[in-house]
Protein backbone atom coordinates (compact mmCIF):
# COMPACT_ATOMS: atom_id res chain seq x y z
CA UNK A 1 0.00 0.00 0.00
CA UNK A 2 1.35 3.42 -0.94
CA UNK A 3 1.11 6.09 1.73
CA UNK A 4 1.58 9.83 1.44
CA UNK A 5 3.62 10.89 4.46
CA UNK A 6 4.31 14.34 5.86
CA UNK A 7 6.87 15.22 8.52
CA UNK A 8 6.54 18.52 10.37
CA UNK A 9 9.44 19.67 12.53
CA UNK A 10 8.02 22.27 14.90
CA UNK A 11 11.09 23.99 16.32
CA UNK A 12 11.76 27.48 14.93
CA UNK A 13 15.47 27.14 15.70
CA UNK A 14 17.82 26.77 12.75
CA UNK A 15 19.30 23.25 12.57
CA UNK A 16 17.32 22.23 15.63
CA UNK A 17 17.33 18.85 17.32
CA UNK A 18 13.75 18.42 16.10
CA UNK A 19 14.90 18.86 12.52
CA UNK A 20 17.60 16.22 13.07
CA UNK A 21 14.92 13.74 14.14
CA UNK A 22 12.66 14.73 11.26
CA UNK A 23 15.48 14.10 8.78
CA UNK A 24 16.23 10.72 10.40
CA UNK A 25 12.57 9.69 10.10
CA UNK A 26 12.61 10.78 6.45
CA UNK A 27 15.68 8.58 5.88
CA UNK A 28 13.98 5.62 7.57
CA UNK A 29 10.95 6.04 5.32
CA UNK A 30 13.05 6.37 2.18
CA UNK A 31 14.96 3.22 3.18
CA UNK A 32 11.58 1.46 3.09
CA UNK A 33 11.16 2.69 -0.51
CA UNK A 34 8.39 5.08 0.53
CA UNK A 35 8.72 7.80 -2.08
CA UNK A 36 5.97 10.27 -1.27
CA UNK A 37 7.51 11.93 1.81
CA UNK A 38 7.40 15.68 2.43
CA UNK A 39 9.19 17.55 5.21
CA UNK A 40 8.62 21.09 6.47
CA UNK A 41 10.16 22.84 9.45
CA UNK A 42 9.23 25.90 11.49
CA UNK A 43 12.42 27.94 10.89
CA UNK A 44 10.43 30.58 8.95
CA UNK A 45 7.39 30.40 11.25
CA UNK A 46 5.18 33.49 10.92
CA UNK A 47 1.70 32.49 12.12
CA UNK A 48 0.15 35.33 14.15
CA UNK A 49 -0.59 34.69 17.80
CA UNK A 50 -4.15 33.76 18.65
CA UNK A 51 -5.95 36.96 19.65
CA UNK A 52 -3.54 39.14 17.67
CA UNK A 53 -4.45 38.03 14.17
CA UNK A 54 -5.93 35.23 12.10
CA UNK A 55 -4.88 33.16 9.13
CA UNK A 56 -6.67 34.10 5.94
CA UNK A 57 -6.80 31.09 3.61
CA UNK A 58 -6.69 33.45 0.62
CA UNK A 59 -3.64 35.43 1.83
CA UNK A 60 -1.15 32.91 3.14
CA UNK A 61 2.57 33.61 3.40
CA UNK A 62 5.05 31.23 1.78
CA UNK A 63 5.67 29.47 5.09
CA UNK A 64 1.96 29.17 5.89
CA UNK A 65 1.23 27.78 2.42
CA UNK A 66 4.08 25.28 2.68
CA UNK A 67 2.98 24.12 6.13
CA UNK A 68 -0.65 23.73 5.14
CA UNK A 69 0.06 21.98 1.84
CA UNK A 70 2.56 19.60 3.47
CA UNK A 71 0.13 18.79 6.30
CA UNK A 72 -2.81 18.42 3.89
CA UNK A 73 -0.80 16.14 1.60
CA UNK A 74 -0.06 13.52 4.23
CA UNK A 75 -2.20 10.52 5.06
CA UNK A 76 0.30 9.90 7.86
CA UNK A 77 1.58 13.08 9.50
CA UNK A 78 4.53 12.96 11.88
CA UNK A 79 4.88 15.93 14.22
CA UNK A 80 8.33 16.33 15.72
CA UNK A 81 7.90 18.54 18.78
CA UNK A 82 10.65 20.09 20.92
CA UNK A 83 10.33 20.16 24.67
CA UNK A 84 10.90 23.58 26.20
CA UNK A 85 10.89 23.75 30.02
CA UNK A 86 8.94 20.48 30.25
CA UNK A 87 6.18 21.58 27.89
CA UNK A 88 5.25 21.85 24.22
CA UNK A 89 6.50 24.22 21.56
CA UNK A 90 4.40 27.42 21.78
CA UNK A 91 4.61 27.76 17.99
CA UNK A 92 2.90 24.41 17.46
CA UNK A 93 0.17 25.12 20.01
CA UNK A 94 -0.51 28.45 18.31
CA UNK A 95 -0.51 26.87 14.82
CA UNK A 96 -2.97 24.19 15.92
CA UNK A 97 -5.29 26.78 17.46
CA UNK A 98 -5.14 28.87 14.26
CA UNK A 99 -5.68 25.86 11.98
CA UNK A 100 -8.25 24.06 14.14
CA UNK A 101 -11.23 26.12 12.98
CA UNK A 102 -13.59 25.60 10.08
CA UNK A 103 -11.52 27.06 7.20
CA UNK A 104 -8.72 24.55 7.83
CA UNK A 105 -10.54 21.70 9.59
CA UNK A 106 -9.85 19.40 6.62
CA UNK A 107 -6.30 19.17 8.00
CA UNK A 108 -7.72 16.98 10.79
CA UNK A 109 -9.69 14.60 8.54
CA UNK A 110 -8.76 11.14 7.23
CA UNK A 111 -5.26 11.22 8.66
CA UNK A 112 -3.13 9.36 11.15
CA UNK A 113 -1.07 11.62 13.40
CA UNK A 114 2.11 10.42 15.13
CA UNK A 115 4.00 12.45 17.73
CA UNK A 116 7.66 12.50 18.67
CA UNK A 117 8.86 14.66 21.54
CA UNK A 118 12.46 15.89 21.33
CA UNK A 119 14.88 16.83 24.07
CA UNK A 120 18.53 17.82 24.17
CA UNK A 121 18.71 15.93 27.48
CA UNK A 122 16.27 13.48 29.04
CA UNK A 123 12.73 14.37 28.04
CA UNK A 124 10.25 14.55 25.20
CA UNK A 125 7.29 12.72 26.69
CA UNK A 126 5.25 15.74 27.80
CA UNK A 127 5.02 17.53 24.41
CA UNK A 128 4.01 14.29 22.68
CA UNK A 129 1.30 13.60 25.26
CA UNK A 130 0.05 17.20 25.28
CA UNK A 131 -0.27 17.21 21.48
CA UNK A 132 -2.05 13.85 21.54
CA UNK A 133 -4.66 15.38 23.85
CA UNK A 134 -5.02 18.58 21.81
CA UNK A 135 -5.34 16.79 18.46
CA UNK A 136 -7.88 14.31 19.81
CA UNK A 137 -9.96 17.20 21.13
CA UNK A 138 -9.91 19.04 17.78
CA UNK A 139 -10.74 15.86 15.83
CA UNK A 140 -13.68 15.25 18.16
CA UNK A 141 -14.89 18.87 18.20
CA UNK A 142 -14.76 19.21 14.41
CA UNK A 143 -16.39 15.79 13.96
CA UNK A 144 -13.60 14.55 11.67
CA UNK A 145 -12.39 11.01 11.08
CA UNK A 146 -8.74 10.75 12.01
CA UNK A 147 -6.66 8.91 14.57
CA UNK A 148 -3.82 9.88 16.82
CA UNK A 149 -1.42 7.00 17.18
CA UNK A 150 -1.07 5.87 20.79
CA UNK A 151 2.63 5.10 20.27
CA UNK A 152 4.86 8.11 20.86
CA UNK A 153 8.61 8.42 20.63
CA UNK A 154 10.82 10.30 23.08
CA UNK A 155 14.07 11.49 21.55
CA UNK A 156 16.57 11.80 24.42
CA UNK A 157 20.02 13.35 24.07
CA UNK A 158 19.20 13.99 20.43
CA UNK A 159 22.49 15.58 19.33
CA UNK A 160 24.39 12.60 20.76
CA UNK A 161 22.34 10.18 18.64
CA UNK A 162 21.64 11.97 15.32
CA UNK A 163 23.90 14.34 13.41
CA UNK A 164 22.72 17.61 11.80
CA UNK A 165 21.98 15.80 8.52
CA UNK A 166 19.71 13.27 10.20
CA UNK A 167 22.21 10.41 10.19
CA UNK A 168 22.27 7.95 13.06
CA UNK A 169 25.39 8.07 15.21
CA UNK A 170 25.07 4.33 15.87
CA UNK A 171 23.34 4.02 19.24
CA UNK A 172 21.15 0.90 18.90
CA UNK A 173 19.27 1.80 22.10
CA UNK A 174 18.13 4.99 20.35
CA UNK A 175 17.74 3.69 16.80
CA UNK A 176 15.66 0.56 17.44
CA UNK A 177 12.74 2.26 19.27
CA UNK A 178 12.71 5.07 16.67
CA UNK A 179 12.41 2.51 13.87
CA UNK A 180 9.65 0.74 15.81
CA UNK A 181 7.80 4.05 16.22
CA UNK A 182 7.98 4.67 12.47
CA UNK A 183 6.82 1.11 11.64
CA UNK A 184 3.94 1.29 14.11
CA UNK A 185 2.83 4.65 12.72
CA UNK A 186 2.85 3.28 9.17
CA UNK A 187 0.72 0.30 10.21
CA UNK A 188 -1.78 2.57 11.96
CA UNK A 189 -2.07 4.74 8.85
CA UNK A 190 -2.49 1.70 6.60
CA UNK A 191 -5.31 0.40 8.79
CA UNK A 192 -7.12 3.75 8.62
CA UNK A 193 -6.59 3.98 4.85
CA UNK A 194 -7.96 0.49 4.22
N, C-alpha and C positions, 0 to 999 in steps of 0.2 A: 504494500500500500504506500502510495506517495503522499507525504505530508508537506505542507507549507509551514515553515518554522520561522518565527521571529525571536530575536534576542534583544532585550532592551537593558542596557547598562545605565543605571540611574544615578551615578555619581557625576556631579558637574566638574570634578577635578580632572585636569589633563593627565592622561596616562595613569588613571586611578587603578586601585586594586580591583574594583568592580569590573573595569574594562579588561583587565588581565583574565578574570574568570570568564567573562563573556567570550573572549577570543578563544579560550581553551574549550569551552562548550561548542563553539563553532567548529573548531578542529575535530572534536569528537564526532560531531554530526557528519562532517565531510568525510571522515574516515569510514563512516557507515554508508558512504555513497549517497547521502541525502544531499541533493543539489540545490533545492529551493530554500536556502537559509539567508535571512537578512539580519543585519545587526545595526543598531543605532545606539548612540550614547548621548548623555546629557551635557556634554562639554559646552554646547552652544545654547543651553536651556534659556528660554525667554518667555515662559508662560507667566502671565500676570498673576499676582497673589489673589486668592479668593477675597472678594470684598473691595478689591482695588481695580478690578477690570475683569473682562470676560473674553473667552475665545469666540471669535466670529468665524464660522465655518467658511465664509466667503472671502475672508481677509487674513489668511494664515501666513505666518512668517515661514521662511525656508525650514527652520528647525521644526516648527509645529507641523508643517506638512509632512516632513520626513518621519517624524514620530508617529503621526496618525496613520500614514500609509503603511509604515512597517508593521505597526500593531494590527491594523485592519487586515493585512495580508497574511497573517499567521493563523493557522488552525491550532498550532501549539505555540504559546507565547511564554518564553522564559523571561522573568524579571530578575535582574541581578541587582540587589539592593544593599548599599553600604550601611553599616551600623555606625551611627554617631551618638556618643554618650548614651549607649544602651537603648537607642530607639531608631526609628526609621528615617530615611532621607526626607527632609522637608519638601524637596523638589518633587519627589514622587507622590507624596500625600497631596500636594497642591495640584499636580497634574491629574490625579485620579478624581479629585473633587471637581476640577474644571471639565473633565471629559465624561463624568458620570451622569450628566443630564441628558435630556432627550435628543439634542442635535447630534450627539456622539454615542448614544447608547448602543449602537450596533457594534461598538468595540468590545462589548461584553457579551456578545451573542455567538453561539456555536463555536466556542473556543475552549481549549484546555489551557489553564494558567499554571505555571510552575515557578516556585519562588526559591531563590538562593540568597541567603544573607551573607555579607562579606565583612570580615574584620581583618585589621592589620595585626591583631593579637588573637586572644581567645574570645570568640563571640560570633554573632551572625544569626543566632536563633530568633531573637526578638523581632527584628525587622521582617523576617520571613513569616512569622506567626501574625504580626500586626497586619501585614498586607493580605494574608489569607482571610482574616476576619473582615477587612474592609472590602475586598473583592466579593466575598460571599454576600455581604450586605447589599452591595450595588446590584449584583446579579439578581438577587431576590427582589429588591425594591423595583427594579426596572422590568421584572418578569421575563428575563431572558433565559436562554438555555445554554449554560456553560458550566464547566466544572473547574474547581480549584483542586489541583492534585494535593493529596494529603502528605505526600513525601516532600520534605524540604531538604535543602543542603546547606550546611554551615561551613563556610570557607574560613578556616582558622589560619593565622600566620600566612596570609596569602602571598606576600612577596617572597617568602621562603620556599614556596611550593610551585609558583608559576612566574615565569619571567614576563617582561613588559610586552612581548609578542604573543603571549598566551601559550607558551611552550611549558610543558611539565618539567620540573626540576628533579623528577625521579623519586619522589616520596610515595611509595605504594599505599601507605596509610591514608594519604590524601587522595591519590588518583582513583583508587578502587571505589570508594563511596561516591565520588563525583560521577564516575562512569555509570554506577548503579542508579543514581538520581536521573541522569539523562535517559537511560534505558527505560526506567519506570515511567518517566514523563511521556516518552514516545508511546508506550503501551497504553497509557491512559488516553492519550489523544486518538490513537487508532480505535479504541473501543467507542469513544464518543462519535467519531467519524462514521463508523460502521453502523 
